[in-house]
C-alpha cells in the first residue's frame, strides 16, 4: 500500500467520522428538546398536585401550608395563591382564638 492510498483511506475515514459526528449532534439536539419538554411537563404536573393539595379540605392543615409555600416559591399565582393566602389568615386567626 502506497502513501497515496493511505492518504486517500485516511481522508475517507475522516469523512465517515465527520458524518457520524453530525448525526450524533443532531440526535443530541432532539434528545435535549425532549428532555426540556419533559421537564416543563413535570413542573406543570407538580404545580397541579400542589394546587390540589392546597385546596383539599381533607388534607391536614400542615401539609396544605407546606404545599402552599412550595407552590408560591415555584411561581404559582392566581386564584390558588389568593385562596392559600386567605387560608393562612383564617388558620392564623383560629390559632390565636384557641
Residue pairs with C-beta under 8 A, 6 or more apart in sequence:
43 74
46 74
47 71
47 74
47 76
50 67
50 68
50 70
50 71
50 74
50 76
51 71
51 76
51 80
53 59
53 63
53 64
53 67
54 64
54 67
54 68
54 71
54 80
54 83
54 84
54 87
55 80
55 83
56 64
59 67
61 91
64 84
64 87
65 88
65 91
68 84
68 87
68 88
71 80
71 81
71 84
72 81
72 84
